[in-house]
């Protein structure tokens, strides 16, 4: 079962309320997404740490309901 883009955004926003989140369905199949997440919580963190934080926010859905997620993370400018 695929995961809806709105569910991905909701889970990320629950963990990072200040975040700007953009979700794009890459293949139109509800299974392959790209997400851009901008939040102050990433300040001082490496790119790997930022991505791990997003994966943790998805509460174990990566590899299950959510097959592929290309991440672009940053702090506010």
PDB file of N, CA, C, O and CB in Angstrom:
ATOM      1  N   UNK A   1       0.838  -1.181   0.000  1.00  0.00           N
ATOM      2  CA  UNK A   1       0.000   0.000   0.000  1.00  0.00           C
ATOM      3  C   UNK A   1       0.883   1.244   0.000  1.00  0.00           C
ATOM      4  O   UNK A   1       1.843   1.336   0.765  1.00  0.00           O
ATOM      5  CB  UNK A   1      -0.953  -0.001   1.215  1.00  0.00           C
ATOM      6  N   UNK A   2       0.554   2.179  -0.849  1.00  0.00           N
ATOM      7  CA  UNK A   2       1.325   3.413  -0.977  1.00  0.00           C
ATOM      8  C   UNK A   2       0.955   4.395   0.124  1.00  0.00           C
ATOM      9  O   UNK A   2      -0.087   4.276   0.768  1.00  0.00           O
ATOM     10  CB  UNK A   2       1.098   4.052  -2.353  1.00  0.00           C
ATOM     11  N   UNK A   3       1.826   5.356   0.320  1.00  0.00           N
ATOM     12  CA  UNK A   3       1.605   6.395   1.324  1.00  0.00           C
ATOM     13  C   UNK A   3       1.276   7.704   0.612  1.00  0.00           C
ATOM     14  O   UNK A   3       1.942   8.067  -0.358  1.00  0.00           O
ATOM     15  CB  UNK A   3       2.854   6.560   2.248  1.00  0.00           C
ATOM     16  N   UNK A   4       0.265   8.406   1.082  1.00  0.00           N
ATOM     17  CA  UNK A   4      -0.149   9.668   0.461  1.00  0.00           C
ATOM     18  C   UNK A   4       0.833  10.786   0.803  1.00  0.00           C
ATOM     19  O   UNK A   4       1.405  10.816   1.893  1.00  0.00           O
ATOM     20  CB  UNK A   4      -1.571  10.053   0.915  1.00  0.00           C
ATOM     21  N   UNK A   5       1.016  11.695  -0.137  1.00  0.00           N
ATOM     22  CA  UNK A   5       1.911  12.836   0.069  1.00  0.00           C
ATOM     23  C   UNK A   5       1.504  13.635   1.298  1.00  0.00           C
ATOM     24  O   UNK A   5       2.363  14.110   2.041  1.00  0.00           O
ATOM     25  CB  UNK A   5       1.918  13.742  -1.166  1.00  0.00           C
ATOM     26  N   UNK A   6       0.210  13.786   1.518  1.00  0.00           N
ATOM     27  CA  UNK A   6      -0.273  14.523   2.679  1.00  0.00           C
ATOM     28  C   UNK A   6       0.126  13.871   3.992  1.00  0.00           C
ATOM     29  O   UNK A   6       0.384  14.564   4.976  1.00  0.00           O
ATOM     30  CB  UNK A   6      -1.767  14.654   2.618  1.00  0.00           C
ATOM     31  N   UNK A   7       0.179  12.538   4.013  1.00  0.00           N
ATOM     32  CA  UNK A   7       0.596  11.820   5.218  1.00  0.00           C
ATOM     33  C   UNK A   7       2.077  12.040   5.498  1.00  0.00           C
ATOM     34  O   UNK A   7       2.482  12.189   6.651  1.00  0.00           O
ATOM     35  CB  UNK A   7       0.303  10.321   5.078  1.00  0.00           C
ATOM     36  N   UNK A   8       2.881  12.060   4.442  1.00  0.00           N
ATOM     37  CA  UNK A   8       4.315  12.317   4.604  1.00  0.00           C
ATOM     38  C   UNK A   8       4.517  13.709   5.184  1.00  0.00           C
ATOM     39  O   UNK A   8       5.267  13.888   6.142  1.00  0.00           O
ATOM     40  CB  UNK A   8       5.065  12.175   3.251  1.00  0.00           C
ATOM     41  N   UNK A   9       3.845  14.688   4.598  1.00  0.00           N
ATOM     42  CA  UNK A   9       3.964  16.070   5.071  1.00  0.00           C
ATOM     43  C   UNK A   9       3.494  16.183   6.521  1.00  0.00           C
ATOM     44  O   UNK A   9       4.148  16.849   7.324  1.00  0.00           O
ATOM     45  CB  UNK A   9       3.149  17.025   4.168  1.00  0.00           C
ATOM     46  N   UNK A  10       2.387  15.553   6.869  1.00  0.00           N
ATOM     47  CA  UNK A  10       1.847  15.618   8.222  1.00  0.00           C
ATOM     48  C   UNK A  10       2.834  15.059   9.249  1.00  0.00           C
ATOM     49  O   UNK A  10       3.047  15.666  10.299  1.00  0.00           O
ATOM     50  CB  UNK A  10       0.527  14.855   8.297  1.00  0.00           C
ATOM     51  N   UNK A  11       3.439  13.902   8.947  1.00  0.00           N
ATOM     52  CA  UNK A  11       4.395  13.300   9.869  1.00  0.00           C
ATOM     53  C   UNK A  11       5.622  14.184  10.071  1.00  0.00           C
ATOM     54  O   UNK A  11       6.118  14.327  11.189  1.00  0.00           O
ATOM     55  CB  UNK A  11       4.821  11.934   9.360  1.00  0.00           C
ATOM     56  N   UNK A  12       6.108  14.776   8.981  1.00  0.00           N
ATOM     57  CA  UNK A  12       7.277  15.660   9.082  1.00  0.00           C
ATOM     58  C   UNK A  12       6.918  16.907   9.885  1.00  0.00           C
ATOM     59  O   UNK A  12       7.703  17.345  10.726  1.00  0.00           O
ATOM     60  CB  UNK A  12       7.796  16.056   7.669  1.00  0.00           C
ATOM     61  N   UNK A  13       5.740  17.485   9.637  1.00  0.00           N
ATOM     62  CA  UNK A  13       5.322  18.702  10.346  1.00  0.00           C
ATOM     63  C   UNK A  13       5.041  18.417  11.820  1.00  0.00           C
ATOM     64  O   UNK A  13       5.207  19.305  12.656  1.00  0.00           O
ATOM     65  CB  UNK A  13       4.075  19.305   9.683  1.00  0.00           C
ATOM     66  N   UNK A  14       4.619  17.202  12.153  1.00  0.00           N
ATOM     67  CA  UNK A  14       4.422  16.846  13.563  1.00  0.00           C
ATOM     68  C   UNK A  14       5.749  16.916  14.315  1.00  0.00           C
ATOM     69  O   UNK A  14       5.803  17.382  15.453  1.00  0.00           O
ATOM     70  CB  UNK A  14       3.806  15.430  13.690  1.00  0.00           C
ATOM     71  N   UNK A  15       6.805  16.455  13.678  1.00  0.00           N
ATOM     72  CA  UNK A  15       8.140  16.437  14.303  1.00  0.00           C
ATOM     73  C   UNK A  15       8.822  17.801  14.239  1.00  0.00           C
ATOM     74  O   UNK A  15       9.549  18.182  15.156  1.00  0.00           O
ATOM     75  CB  UNK A  15       9.025  15.390  13.623  1.00  0.00           C
ATOM     76  N   UNK A  16       8.583  18.534  13.149  1.00  0.00           N
ATOM     77  CA  UNK A  16       9.208  19.841  12.923  1.00  0.00           C
ATOM     78  C   UNK A  16       8.118  20.869  12.613  1.00  0.00           C
ATOM     79  O   UNK A  16       7.901  21.196  11.446  1.00  0.00           O
ATOM     80  CB  UNK A  16      10.253  19.771  11.758  1.00  0.00           C
ATOM     81  N   UNK A  17       7.428  21.384  13.637  1.00  0.00           N
ATOM     82  CA  UNK A  17       6.296  22.298  13.400  1.00  0.00           C
ATOM     83  C   UNK A  17       6.648  23.557  12.620  1.00  0.00           C
ATOM     84  O   UNK A  17       5.791  24.121  11.940  1.00  0.00           O
ATOM     85  CB  UNK A  17       5.704  22.698  14.705  1.00  0.00           C
ATOM     86  N   UNK A  18       7.905  24.008  12.710  1.00  0.00           N
ATOM     87  CA  UNK A  18       8.313  25.230  12.012  1.00  0.00           C
ATOM     88  C   UNK A  18       8.726  24.972  10.565  1.00  0.00           C
ATOM     89  O   UNK A  18       9.034  25.913   9.834  1.00  0.00           O
ATOM     90  CB  UNK A  18       9.456  25.888  12.752  1.00  0.00           C
ATOM     91  N   UNK A  19       8.735  23.723  10.151  1.00  0.00           N
ATOM     92  CA  UNK A  19       9.291  23.359   8.842  1.00  0.00           C
ATOM     93  C   UNK A  19       8.435  23.834   7.674  1.00  0.00           C
ATOM     94  O   UNK A  19       7.208  23.904   7.748  1.00  0.00           O
ATOM     95  CB  UNK A  19       9.461  21.863   8.759  1.00  0.00           C
ATOM     96  N   UNK A  20       9.134  24.152   6.605  1.00  0.00           N
ATOM     97  CA  UNK A  20       8.511  24.316   5.300  1.00  0.00           C
ATOM     98  C   UNK A  20       8.735  22.982   4.595  1.00  0.00           C
ATOM     99  O   UNK A  20       9.874  22.539   4.449  1.00  0.00           O
ATOM    100  CB  UNK A  20       9.118  25.558   4.478  1.00  0.00           C
ATOM    101  N   UNK A  21       7.660  22.346   4.161  1.00  0.00           N
ATOM    102  CA  UNK A  21       7.752  21.010   3.572  1.00  0.00           C
ATOM    103  C   UNK A  21       7.090  21.020   2.197  1.00  0.00           C
ATOM    104  O   UNK A  21       5.945  21.447   2.050  1.00  0.00           O
ATOM    105  CB  UNK A  21       7.090  19.945   4.496  1.00  0.00           C
ATOM    106  N   UNK A  22       7.822  20.547   1.200  1.00  0.00           N
ATOM    107  CA  UNK A  22       7.278  20.395  -0.149  1.00  0.00           C
ATOM    108  C   UNK A  22       7.455  18.938  -0.547  1.00  0.00           C
ATOM    109  O   UNK A  22       8.556  18.394  -0.458  1.00  0.00           O
ATOM    110  CB  UNK A  22       7.983  21.361  -1.177  1.00  0.00           C
ATOM    111  N   UNK A  23       6.374  18.310  -0.985  1.00  0.00           N
ATOM    112  CA  UNK A  23       6.396  16.908  -1.391  1.00  0.00           C
ATOM    113  C   UNK A  23       6.038  16.834  -2.871  1.00  0.00           C
ATOM    114  O   UNK A  23       5.079  17.462  -3.321  1.00  0.00           O
ATOM    115  CB  UNK A  23       5.412  16.049  -0.528  1.00  0.00           C
ATOM    116  N   UNK A  24       6.815  16.064  -3.617  1.00  0.00           N
ATOM    117  CA  UNK A  24       6.552  15.863  -5.053  1.00  0.00           C
ATOM    118  C   UNK A  24       6.478  14.366  -5.324  1.00  0.00           C
ATOM    119  O   UNK A  24       7.374  13.613  -4.942  1.00  0.00           O
ATOM    120  CB  UNK A  24       7.665  16.537  -5.943  1.00  0.00           C
ATOM    121  N   UNK A  25       5.402  13.937  -5.986  1.00  0.00           N
ATOM    122  CA  UNK A  25       5.245  12.536  -6.391  1.00  0.00           C
ATOM    123  C   UNK A  25       6.012  12.370  -7.697  1.00  0.00           C
ATOM    124  O   UNK A  25       5.577  12.861  -8.739  1.00  0.00           O
ATOM    125  CB  UNK A  25       3.713  12.130  -6.556  1.00  0.00           C
ATOM    126  N   UNK A  26       7.147  11.685  -7.649  1.00  0.00           N
ATOM    127  CA  UNK A  26       8.058  11.609  -8.794  1.00  0.00           C
ATOM    128  C   UNK A  26       7.554  10.734  -9.931  1.00  0.00           C
ATOM    129  O   UNK A  26       7.824  11.012 -11.100  1.00  0.00           O
ATOM    130  CB  UNK A  26       9.381  11.098  -8.342  1.00  0.00           C
ATOM    131  N   UNK A  27       6.823   9.680  -9.594  1.00  0.00           N
ATOM    132  CA  UNK A  27       6.413   8.727 -10.629  1.00  0.00           C
ATOM    133  C   UNK A  27       4.897   8.678 -10.830  1.00  0.00           C
ATOM    134  O   UNK A  27       4.405   7.961 -11.702  1.00  0.00           O
ATOM    135  CB  UNK A  27       6.917   7.345 -10.277  1.00  0.00           C
ATOM    136  N   UNK A  28       4.162   9.440 -10.024  1.00  0.00           N
ATOM    137  CA  UNK A  28       2.712   9.430 -10.137  1.00  0.00           C
ATOM    138  C   UNK A  28       2.080   8.163  -9.588  1.00  0.00           C
ATOM    139  O   UNK A  28       0.903   7.894  -9.826  1.00  0.00           O
ATOM    140  CB  UNK A  28       2.316   9.605 -11.565  1.00  0.00           C
ATOM    141  N   UNK A  29       2.871   7.380  -8.848  1.00  0.00           N
ATOM    142  CA  UNK A  29       2.368   6.098  -8.347  1.00  0.00           C
ATOM    143  C   UNK A  29       2.145   6.085  -6.838  1.00  0.00           C
ATOM    144  O   UNK A  29       1.764   5.058  -6.277  1.00  0.00           O
ATOM    145  CB  UNK A  29       3.326   4.999  -8.714  1.00  0.00           C
ATOM    146  N   UNK A  30       2.382   7.232  -6.169  1.00  0.00           N
ATOM    147  CA  UNK A  30       2.222   7.289  -4.735  1.00  0.00           C
ATOM    148  C   UNK A  30       3.255   6.474  -3.978  1.00  0.00           C
ATOM    149  O   UNK A  30       3.059   6.163  -2.803  1.00  0.00           O
ATOM    150  CB  UNK A  30       0.867   6.827  -4.372  1.00  0.00           C
ATOM    151  N   UNK A  31       4.334   6.131  -4.625  1.00  0.00           N
ATOM    152  CA  UNK A  31       5.353   5.263  -4.032  1.00  0.00           C
ATOM    153  C   UNK A  31       6.760   5.855  -4.084  1.00  0.00           C
ATOM    154  O   UNK A  31       7.647   5.422  -3.349  1.00  0.00           O
ATOM    155  CB  UNK A  31       5.349   3.930  -4.730  1.00  0.00           C
ATOM    156  N   UNK A  32       6.961   6.839  -4.950  1.00  0.00           N
ATOM    157  CA  UNK A  32       8.281   7.447  -5.137  1.00  0.00           C
ATOM    158  C   UNK A  32       8.135   8.965  -5.023  1.00  0.00           C
ATOM    159  O   UNK A  32       7.543   9.611  -5.888  1.00  0.00           O
ATOM    160  CB  UNK A  32       8.904   7.043  -6.525  1.00  0.00           C
ATOM    161  N   UNK A  33       8.677   9.516  -3.951  1.00  0.00           N
ATOM    162  CA  UNK A  33       8.516  10.934  -3.668  1.00  0.00           C
ATOM    163  C   UNK A  33       9.859  11.637  -3.529  1.00  0.00           C
ATOM    164  O   UNK A  33      10.895  11.015  -3.293  1.00  0.00           O
ATOM    165  CB  UNK A  33       7.700  11.125  -2.405  1.00  0.00           C
ATOM    166  N   UNK A  34       9.803  12.955  -3.683  1.00  0.00           N
ATOM    167  CA  UNK A  34      10.911  13.831  -3.326  1.00  0.00           C
ATOM    168  C   UNK A  34      10.352  14.796  -2.285  1.00  0.00           C
ATOM    169  O   UNK A  34       9.230  15.285  -2.417  1.00  0.00           O
ATOM    170  CB  UNK A  34      11.513  14.595  -4.596  1.00  0.00           C
ATOM    171  N   UNK A  35      11.138  15.063  -1.259  1.00  0.00           N
ATOM    172  CA  UNK A  35      10.707  15.989  -0.217  1.00  0.00           C
ATOM    173  C   UNK A  35      11.795  17.025   0.012  1.00  0.00           C
ATOM    174  O   UNK A  35      12.981  16.701   0.087  1.00  0.00           O
ATOM    175  CB  UNK A  35      10.378  15.236   1.098  1.00  0.00           C
ATOM    176  N   UNK A  36      11.372  18.274   0.122  1.00  0.00           N
ATOM    177  CA  UNK A  36      12.249  19.359   0.518  1.00  0.00           C
ATOM    178  C   UNK A  36      11.776  19.803   1.887  1.00  0.00           C
ATOM    179  O   UNK A  36      10.614  20.168   2.068  1.00  0.00           O
ATOM    180  CB  UNK A  36      12.239  20.545  -0.524  1.00  0.00           C
ATOM    181  N   UNK A  37      12.687  19.769   2.852  1.00  0.00           N
ATOM    182  CA  UNK A  37      12.344  20.114   4.232  1.00  0.00           C
ATOM    183  C   UNK A  37      13.320  21.191   4.707  1.00  0.00           C
ATOM    184  O   UNK A  37      14.536  20.999   4.684  1.00  0.00           O
ATOM    185  CB  UNK A  37      12.392  18.849   5.170  1.00  0.00           C
ATOM    186  N   UNK A  38      12.767  22.324   5.136  1.00  0.00           N
ATOM    187  CA  UNK A  38      13.574  23.434   5.643  1.00  0.00           C
ATOM    188  C   UNK A  38      13.118  23.705   7.071  1.00  0.00           C
ATOM    189  O   UNK A  38      11.959  24.046   7.307  1.00  0.00           O
ATOM    190  CB  UNK A  38      13.436  24.725   4.737  1.00  0.00           C
ATOM    191  N   UNK A  39      14.043  23.550   8.025  1.00  0.00           N
ATOM    192  CA  UNK A  39      13.706  23.786   9.423  1.00  0.00           C
ATOM    193  C   UNK A  39      14.935  24.209  10.213  1.00  0.00           C
ATOM    194  O   UNK A  39      16.056  23.798   9.913  1.00  0.00           O
ATOM    195  CB  UNK A  39      13.087  22.534  10.042  1.00  0.00           C
ATOM    196  N   UNK A  40      14.710  25.030  11.216  1.00  0.00           N
ATOM    197  CA  UNK A  40      15.784  25.476  12.098  1.00  0.00           C
ATOM    198  C   UNK A  40      16.392  24.298  12.855  1.00  0.00           C
ATOM    199  O   UNK A  40      17.548  24.364  13.272  1.00  0.00           O
ATOM    200  CB  UNK A  40      15.264  26.527  13.085  1.00  0.00           C
ATOM    201  N   UNK A  41      15.624  23.222  13.037  1.00  0.00           N
ATOM    202  CA  UNK A  41      16.104  22.047  13.780  1.00  0.00           C
ATOM    203  C   UNK A  41      17.337  21.418  13.140  1.00  0.00           C
ATOM    204  O   UNK A  41      18.070  20.684  13.804  1.00  0.00           O
ATOM    205  CB  UNK A  41      14.998  21.006  13.880  1.00  0.00           C
ATOM    206  N   UNK A  42      17.574  21.695  11.863  1.00  0.00           N
ATOM    207  CA  UNK A  42      18.726  21.118  11.162  1.00  0.00           C
ATOM    208  C   UNK A  42      20.023  21.901  11.382  1.00  0.00           C
ATOM    209  O   UNK A  42      21.102  21.434  11.018  1.00  0.00           O
ATOM    210  CB  UNK A  42      18.433  21.044   9.683  1.00  0.00           C
ATOM    211  N   UNK A  43      19.916  23.088  11.975  1.00  0.00           N
ATOM    212  CA  UNK A  43      21.103  23.929  12.135  1.00  0.00           C
ATOM    213  C   UNK A  43      22.177  23.193  12.934  1.00  0.00           C
ATOM    214  O   UNK A  43      21.904  22.654  14.007  1.00  0.00           O
ATOM    215  CB  UNK A  43      20.736  25.257  12.827  1.00  0.00           C
ATOM    216  N   UNK A  44      23.402  23.178  12.401  1.00  0.00           N
ATOM    217  CA  UNK A  44      24.528  22.529  13.063  1.00  0.00           C
ATOM    218  C   UNK A  44      24.601  21.028  12.847  1.00  0.00           C
ATOM    219  O   UNK A  44      25.510  20.372  13.355  1.00  0.00           O
ATOM    220  CB  UNK A  44      24.468  22.802  14.513  1.00  0.00           C
ATOM    221  N   UNK A  45      23.660  20.482  12.104  1.00  0.00           N
ATOM    222  CA  UNK A  45      23.640  19.040  11.834  1.00  0.00           C
ATOM    223  C   UNK A  45      24.221  18.763  10.443  1.00  0.00           C
ATOM    224  O   UNK A  45      24.086  19.576   9.529  1.00  0.00           O
ATOM    225  CB  UNK A  45      22.190  18.479  11.941  1.00  0.00           C
ATOM    226  N   UNK A  46      24.864  17.614  10.301  1.00  0.00           N
ATOM    227  CA  UNK A  46      25.359  17.206   8.984  1.00  0.00           C
ATOM    228  C   UNK A  46      24.174  16.802   8.115  1.00  0.00           C
ATOM    229  O   UNK A  46      23.072  16.579   8.615  1.00  0.00           O
ATOM    230  CB  UNK A  46      26.385  16.033   9.105  1.00  0.00           C
ATOM    231  N   UNK A  47      24.410  16.712   6.832  1.00  0.00           N
ATOM    232  CA  UNK A  47      23.354  16.289   5.898  1.00  0.00           C
ATOM    233  C   UNK A  47      22.821  14.910   6.281  1.00  0.00           C
ATOM    234  O   UNK A  47      21.614  14.675   6.233  1.00  0.00           O
ATOM    235  CB  UNK A  47      23.886  16.268   4.444  1.00  0.00           C
ATOM    236  N   UNK A  48      23.713  14.003   6.660  1.00  0.00           N
ATOM    237  CA  UNK A  48      23.292  12.653   7.067  1.00  0.00           C
ATOM    238  C   UNK A  48      22.407  12.732   8.310  1.00  0.00           C
ATOM    239  O   UNK A  48      21.377  12.061   8.379  1.00  0.00           O
ATOM    240  CB  UNK A  48      24.529  11.749   7.341  1.00  0.00           C
ATOM    241  N   UNK A  49      22.795  13.539   9.282  1.00  0.00           N
ATOM    242  CA  UNK A  49      21.982  13.685  10.492  1.00  0.00           C
ATOM    243  C   UNK A  49      20.609  14.281  10.173  1.00  0.00           C
ATOM    244  O   UNK A  49      19.599  13.862  10.739  1.00  0.00           O
ATOM    245  CB  UNK A  49      22.710  14.566  11.517  1.00  0.00           C
ATOM    246  N   UNK A  50      20.579  15.250   9.273  1.00  0.00           N
ATOM    247  CA  UNK A  50      19.307  15.855   8.871  1.00  0.00           C
ATOM    248  C   UNK A  50      18.389  14.807   8.256  1.00  0.00           C
ATOM    249  O   UNK A  50      17.205  14.744   8.586  1.00  0.00           O
ATOM    250  CB  UNK A  50      19.543  17.005   7.876  1.00  0.00           C
ATOM    251  N   UNK A  51      18.931  13.990   7.366  1.00  0.00           N
ATOM    252  CA  UNK A  51      18.129  12.959   6.709  1.00  0.00           C
ATOM    253  C   UNK A  51      17.663  11.918   7.725  1.00  0.00           C
ATOM    254  O   UNK A  51      16.530  11.444   7.645  1.00  0.00           O
ATOM    255  CB  UNK A  51      18.935  12.283   5.580  1.00  0.00           C
ATOM    256  N   UNK A  52      18.515  11.561   8.669  1.00  0.00           N
ATOM    257  CA  UNK A  52      18.124  10.611   9.706  1.00  0.00           C
ATOM    258  C   UNK A  52      16.975  11.168  10.545  1.00  0.00           C
ATOM    259  O   UNK A  52      16.080  10.428  10.952  1.00  0.00           O
ATOM    260  CB  UNK A  52      19.324  10.273  10.604  1.00  0.00           C
ATOM    261  N   UNK A  53      17.005  12.459  10.797  1.00  0.00           N
ATOM    262  CA  UNK A  53      15.938  13.100  11.560  1.00  0.00           C
ATOM    263  C   UNK A  53      14.603  13.014  10.810  1.00  0.00           C
ATOM    264  O   UNK A  53      13.562  12.768  11.419  1.00  0.00           O
ATOM    265  CB  UNK A  53      16.295  14.570  11.848  1.00  0.00           C
ATOM    266  N   UNK A  54      14.637  13.217   9.498  1.00  0.00           N
ATOM    267  CA  UNK A  54      13.414  13.118   8.697  1.00  0.00           C
ATOM    268  C   UNK A  54      12.921  11.675   8.678  1.00  0.00           C
ATOM    269  O   UNK A  54      11.728  11.428   8.854  1.00  0.00           O
ATOM    270  CB  UNK A  54      13.658  13.626   7.253  1.00  0.00           C
ATOM    271  N   UNK A  55      13.818  10.726   8.468  1.00  0.00           N
ATOM    272  CA  UNK A  55      13.417   9.321   8.466  1.00  0.00           C
ATOM    273  C   UNK A  55      12.781   8.939   9.801  1.00  0.00           C
ATOM    274  O   UNK A  55      11.794   8.204   9.828  1.00  0.00           O
ATOM    275  CB  UNK A  55      14.627   8.417   8.174  1.00  0.00           C
ATOM    276  N   UNK A  56      13.338   9.429  10.906  1.00  0.00           N
ATOM    277  CA  UNK A  56      12.766   9.143  12.225  1.00  0.00           C
ATOM    278  C   UNK A  56      11.354   9.721  12.342  1.00  0.00           C
ATOM    279  O   UNK A  56      10.475   9.114  12.954  1.00  0.00           O
ATOM    280  CB  UNK A  56      13.667   9.713  13.340  1.00  0.00           C
ATOM    281  N   UNK A  57      11.147  10.899  11.751  1.00  0.00           N
ATOM    282  CA  UNK A  57       9.827  11.534  11.786  1.00  0.00           C
ATOM    283  C   UNK A  57       8.788  10.711  11.038  1.00  0.00           C
ATOM    284  O   UNK A  57       7.593  10.807  11.320  1.00  0.00           O
ATOM    285  CB  UNK A  57       9.899  12.938  11.193  1.00  0.00           C
ATOM    286  N   UNK A  58       9.239   9.907  10.091  1.00  0.00           N
ATOM    287  CA  UNK A  58       8.316   9.090   9.290  1.00  0.00           C
ATOM    288  C   UNK A  58       7.891   7.822  10.010  1.00  0.00           C
ATOM    289  O   UNK A  58       7.127   7.025   9.465  1.00  0.00           O
ATOM    290  CB  UNK A  58       8.957   8.727   7.966  1.00  0.00           C
ATOM    291  N   UNK A  59       8.374   7.628  11.218  1.00  0.00           N
ATOM    292  CA  UNK A  59       7.917   6.576  12.127  1.00  0.00           C
ATOM    293  C   UNK A  59       7.905   5.184  11.511  1.00  0.00           C
ATOM    294  O   UNK A  59       6.910   4.466  11.610  1.00  0.00           O
ATOM    295  CB  UNK A  59       6.549   6.901  12.613  1.00  0.00           C
ATOM    296  N   UNK A  60       9.003   4.805  10.878  1.00  0.00           N
ATOM    297  CA  UNK A  60       9.127   3.444  10.372  1.00  0.00           C
ATOM    298  C   UNK A  60       8.429   3.157   9.057  1.00  0.00           C
ATOM    299  O   UNK A  60       8.388   2.003   8.630  1.00  0.00           O
ATOM    300  CB  UNK A  60       8.618   2.524  11.369  1.00  0.00           C
ATOM    301  N   UNK A  61       7.885   4.157   8.409  1.00  0.00           N
ATOM    302  CA  UNK A  61       7.187   3.935   7.142  1.00  0.00           C
ATOM    303  C   UNK A  61       8.128   3.795   5.952  1.00  0.00           C
ATOM    304  O   UNK A  61       7.724   3.286   4.906  1.00  0.00           O
ATOM    305  CB  UNK A  61       6.230   5.064   6.887  1.00  0.00           C
ATOM    306  N   UNK A  62       9.395   4.244   6.095  1.00  0.00           N
ATOM    307  CA  UNK A  62      10.354   4.085   4.996  1.00  0.00           C
ATOM    308  C   UNK A  62      10.603   2.602   4.758  1.00  0.00           C
ATOM    309  O   UNK A  62      10.843   1.840   5.694  1.00  0.00           O
ATOM    310  CB  UNK A  62      11.693   4.821   5.307  1.00  0.00           C
ATOM    311  N   UNK A  63      10.541   2.209   3.504  1.00  0.00           N
ATOM    312  CA  UNK A  63      10.772   0.816   3.146  1.00  0.00           C
ATOM    313  C   UNK A  63       9.520  -0.033   3.262  1.00  0.00           C
ATOM    314  O   UNK A  63       9.502  -1.178   2.811  1.00  0.00           O
ATOM    315  CB  UNK A  63      11.853   0.237   4.010  1.00  0.00           C
ATOM    316  N   UNK A  64       8.481   0.511   3.857  1.00  0.00           N
ATOM    317  CA  UNK A  64       7.206  -0.186   3.968  1.00  0.00           C
ATOM    318  C   UNK A  64       6.195   0.487   3.063  1.00  0.00           C
ATOM    319  O   UNK A  64       6.180   0.280   1.849  1.00  0.00           O
ATOM    320  CB  UNK A  64       6.705  -0.208   5.430  1.00  0.00           C
ATOM    321  N   UNK A  65       5.342   1.303   3.687  1.00  0.00           N
ATOM    322  CA  UNK A  65       4.353   2.050   2.906  1.00  0.00           C
ATOM    323  C   UNK A  65       5.013   3.041   1.956  1.00  0.00           C
ATOM    324  O   UNK A  65       4.490   3.333   0.880  1.00  0.00           O
ATOM    325  CB  UNK A  65       3.398   2.785   3.833  1.00  0.00           C
ATOM    326  N   UNK A  66       6.153   3.546   2.363  1.00  0.00           N
ATOM    327  CA  UNK A  66       6.875   4.537   1.562  1.00  0.00           C
ATOM    328  C   UNK A  66       8.119   3.877   0.982  1.00  0.00           C
ATOM    329  O   UNK A  66       9.078   3.593   1.701  1.00  0.00           O
ATOM    330  CB  UNK A  66       7.255   5.793   2.415  1.00  0.00           C
ATOM    331  N   UNK A  67       8.094   3.640  -0.314  1.00  0.00           N
ATOM    332  CA  UNK A  67       9.167   2.891  -0.964  1.00  0.00           C
ATOM    333  C   UNK A  67      10.423   3.730  -1.173  1.00  0.00           C
ATOM    334  O   UNK A  67      11.527   3.276  -0.872  1.00  0.00           O
ATOM    335  CB  UNK A  67       8.687   2.356  -2.294  1.00  0.00           C
ATOM    336  N   UNK A  68      10.265   4.950  -1.687  1.00  0.00           N
ATOM    337  CA  UNK A  68      11.441   5.771  -2.018  1.00  0.00           C
ATOM    338  C   UNK A  68      11.152   7.233  -1.719  1.00  0.00           C
ATOM    339  O   UNK A  68      10.091   7.754  -2.063  1.00  0.00           O
ATOM    340  CB  UNK A  68      11.840   5.597  -3.507  1.00  0.00           C
ATOM    341  N   UNK A  69      12.119   7.891  -1.070  1.00  0.00           N
ATOM    342  CA  UNK A  69      11.996   9.301  -0.757  1.00  0.00           C
ATOM    343  C   UNK A  69      13.342   9.978  -0.974  1.00  0.00           C
ATOM    344  O   UNK A  69      14.296   9.730  -0.237  1.00  0.00           O
ATOM    345  CB  UNK A  69      11.499   9.506   0.692  1.00  0.00           C
ATOM    346  N   UNK A  70      13.411  10.833  -1.989  1.00  0.00           N
ATOM    347  CA  UNK A  70      14.610  11.638  -2.235  1.00  0.00           C
ATOM    348  C   UNK A  70      14.484  12.881  -1.359  1.00  0.00           C
ATOM    349  O   UNK A  70      13.491  13.603  -1.440  1.00  0.00           O
ATOM    350  CB  UNK A  70      14.768  12.017  -3.776  1.00  0.00           C
ATOM    351  N   UNK A  71      15.484  13.126  -0.529  1.00  0.00           N
ATOM    352  CA  UNK A  71      15.427  14.232   0.415  1.00  0.00           C
ATOM    353  C   UNK A  71      16.353  15.383   0.042  1.00  0.00           C
ATOM    354  O   UNK A  71      17.483  15.181  -0.402  1.00  0.00           O
ATOM    355  CB  UNK A  71      15.770  13.741   1.788  1.00  0.00           C
ATOM    356  N   UNK A  72      15.848  16.578   0.231  1.00  0.00           N
ATOM    357  CA  UNK A  72      16.655  17.794   0.156  1.00  0.00           C
ATOM    358  C   UNK A  72      16.340  18.543   1.449  1.00  0.00           C
ATOM    359  O   UNK A  72      15.201  18.954   1.670  1.00  0.00           O
ATOM    360  CB  UNK A  72      16.334  18.673  -1.161  1.00  0.00           C
ATOM    361  N   UNK A  73      17.352  18.721   2.302  1.00  0.00           N
ATOM    362  CA  UNK A  73      17.145  19.355   3.599  1.00  0.00           C
ATOM    363  C   UNK A  73      18.038  20.576   3.749  1.00  0.00           C
ATOM    364  O   UNK A  73      19.133  20.638   3.189  1.00  0.00           O
ATOM    365  CB  UNK A  73      17.412  18.361   4.733  1.00  0.00           C
ATOM    366  N   UNK A  74      17.549  21.551   4.519  1.00  0.00           N
ATOM    367  CA  UNK A  74      18.354  22.752   4.781  1.00  0.00           C
ATOM    368  C   UNK A  74      17.771  23.520   5.942  1.00  0.00           C
ATOM    369  O   UNK A  74      16.685  23.212   6.434  1.00  0.00           O
ATOM    370  CB  UNK A  74      18.431  23.652   3.535  1.00  0.00           C
ATOM    371  N   UNK A  75      18.516  24.536   6.375  1.00  0.00           N
ATOM    372  CA  UNK A  75      18.024  25.459   7.398  1.00  0.00           C
ATOM    373  C   UNK A  75      17.505  26.712   6.697  1.00  0.00           C
ATOM    374  O   UNK A  75      17.868  26.981   5.552  1.00  0.00           O
ATOM    375  CB  UNK A  75      19.149  25.816   8.437  1.00  0.00           C
ATOM    376  N   UNK A  76      16.656  27.475   7.381  1.00  0.00           N
ATOM    377  CA  UNK A  76      16.151  28.714   6.776  1.00  0.00           C
ATOM    378  C   UNK A  76      17.302  29.690   6.501  1.00  0.00           C
ATOM    379  O   UNK A  76      18.274  29.747   7.254  1.00  0.00           O
ATOM    380  CB  UNK A  76      15.096  29.377   7.699  1.00  0.00           C
ATOM    381  N   UNK A  77      17.178  30.436   5.441  1.00  0.00           N
ATOM    382  CA  UNK A  77      18.213  31.430   5.078  1.00  0.00           C
ATOM    383  C   UNK A  77      18.038  32.711   5.835  1.00  0.00           C
ATOM    384  O   UNK A  77      18.815  33.648   5.653  1.00  0.00           O
ATOM    385  CB  UNK A  77      18.186  31.722   3.588  1.00  0.00           C
TER     386      UNK A  77
END
